[in-house]
């Protein structure tokens, strides 16, 4: 039986840093321009819409994480309260999106921002940063979490400089007409930006490593979510307002930065903002992935060797190595940045639905577990928010699939492969042990 751990290595500041690192990361710096090309002058509204949908799902996710602290929660909760098959497909779909889209997107964007400072090969630089954080995470979650805090402080400072210095450069004419691409463009932009805002949900995957998770998880989200929302909207308004939609569409944030930042501040923005944001995302992914591998290996769905830990550092060295190799393979592929970002979005949207269904069923089946969670949100409100999140995520998925049917078809095809793997693994390959229950009496 999995029980709450009170002596984990991750405290409140660490949790906030991990959440902000997952949210304010490579996707913000690489996809803001892509979303601007779709949503036009309403891109900051698209940010707000995306964040609104995320918050609908974030509250039930936080309630689950506080009531049942565990590792790999985004897999374990659906497995326990919905269906093992659905839980596996969600984890598999996220893996396809993260290893095929997220990590290579972050690494390539990192290289692109470095190239704005010095003449380098973006792919080679991306390979270096993937390797560096792979090695860092081999040293354990405590080391990785401390690095995350340092990167987080510099990141917030750099975005603050971008917003404060850039505000006087905003021209109201660049923000008119207010919604240049209409409602469809706003929703499509929100779908592209969804994963940019989604990252905080993944803190439940390290719930077993968080000290006093019942209290710490809700507190950390109450700090990180408003902070990130303010940074996002302000950044989008300054970026579009300073240079206009045409100049920013499908470009990086270095374009507006060059318009109003001095060379010194521009370097600080690129290094402390773009580069540190991207590295916090890469670092956070490496922190979280072993939690999924551990849960999947415990259920006999992946080879046990992938969850095997190093005796010195307690890290899943073989699992991390596999993730590293898959992301490197995707990095050197010819997929454009926009497709990488879209691929990332499908997995994030799909993952949330089973978690929301798990929240609804957990509230009904284990109401006692939620009594000890300090929250202003009642069980009924949790259910309403979860159902609303399912509807909104379904809408975003359809809109994103309409915008990028080829990428969607490829993602769905790989998920079907995962379904076949699951059936073969469970039907023809007997598991060595039964899945460990999340909570006693919940099955």
Secondary structure, DSSP 8 states (H G I E B T S, - for coil): -----SS-SB-HHHHHHHHHHHHSSHHHHHHHHHHHHHHGGGHHHHHHHHHHHHHHHHHHHHHHHHHS--BSHHHHHHHHHT-HHHHHHHHHHHHHHIIIIIHHHHHHHHHHHHHTTS---HHHHHHHHHHHHHHHHHT-HHHHHHHHHHHHHHHHHHHHHHHHHHHTT--GGGG-STTTTHHHHHHHHHHHHHHHHHGGGGGGGBGGGBTTHHHHHHHHHHHHHHHHHHHHHHHHHHHHHHH-HHHHTT--THHHHHHHS-HHHHHHIIIIIIIHHHHHHHHHHHHHHHHHHHHHHHTTSS-GGGG---TTT---HHHHHHHHHHHHHHHTS---HHHHHHHHHHHHHHHHHHHHHHHHHHHHH-HHHHHTS--SS-HHHHHHHHHHHHHHHHHHHHHHHHH-HHHHHHHHHHHHHHHHHHHHHHHTS--SS----SSTT--
